[in-house]
């Protein structure tokens, strides 16, 4: 299945010069600021794995709006510095954070005293998404890596590998300072920017950012292109409805939360992923198969067409989230439950030694 990337049609006007990804892989495209035309820019980070998230810049008459920051202030400041050639004559006056995952807002401290918008549900979630959680994950990973038991080392390697590229100790937790519910139109330098809440889906407060005059939409983590989507919240019906909404929109340029820019074929591929696993998950649930076993059975199925996507082990989280939904649960998993789920995901990653990113798989 070919990944529907449109990144080659754009010019990277401010590359970082990075020759490897955060996880030491060959980048599928350059990291940096891309001119998407119509005074809209995308900050694209290959290859779309953990924290390799995208951002955006919308330029109006004398002012600009930023869409999302990155997973730590170091990467965020690098991004803002590269954007300076564009924002020198149109300073940032507004930011929009698409949802409450740290890789989309933990660089907010770099923005200074500007309005930072997000959905109310996203804001509520942001308050509990603290950098200490990822610092703890790294510490647990390093501890487990020292235990002379193979599975502990596998889990420790995966936990530590996720956090290793990022300076979470430098993060000053800075949530948004403006909220909306449903839809909101911001005017930036004479341009209308539409904020469209579609969560709970990936998280509890996901939103699109739509620029009608450019026929461009930033979807955040409703779309992962070439990278396996992960559902922390659900329900799955909301995600499918959000994808249908994208397919109905008058857009030519689609910027996902992770991976290269795409078109509506990319939307259809992500929808196909969920439509593929949903009936299988329902059947396994009805048959009394555990979420753990169901994840393995689906990934190891003879006709599973998504194994080449980055981080296919996220199937473990997706199955656990779907099972919570099937049981009528809408609450967040508590920390012990979440860590256990991530432990199982790490073990599945080790059992997929050819998957990307390679560095997170324990060496045999």
Buried (B, 14 or more C-beta within 10 A) or exposed (E): EEBBBBBEEBEBBBEBEBEEBBBEBEBBBBBBBBBBBBBBBBBBBBBBBBBBBBBBBBBBEEBBBBBBBBBBBBBBBBBBEBBEEBBEEBEBBBBBBBBBBBBBBBBBBBBEEBBBBBBBBBBBBBEEBBBEBBBBBBEBBBEBBEEEEEBBBBBBBBBBBBBBBBBBEBBEBBBBBBBBEEEBEBEBBEBEBBBBBBBBBBBBBBBBBBBBEBBBBBBBBBBBBBBBBBBBBBBBEBBBEBBEBBEEBEBBBBBBBBBBBBBBBBBBBBBBBBEBBBEBBBEBBEEEBBBBEBBBBBBEEEEBEBBBBBBBBBBBBBBBBBBBBBEEEEEBBEEEEBBBBBBBBBBBBBEBEEBBBEBBBBEE
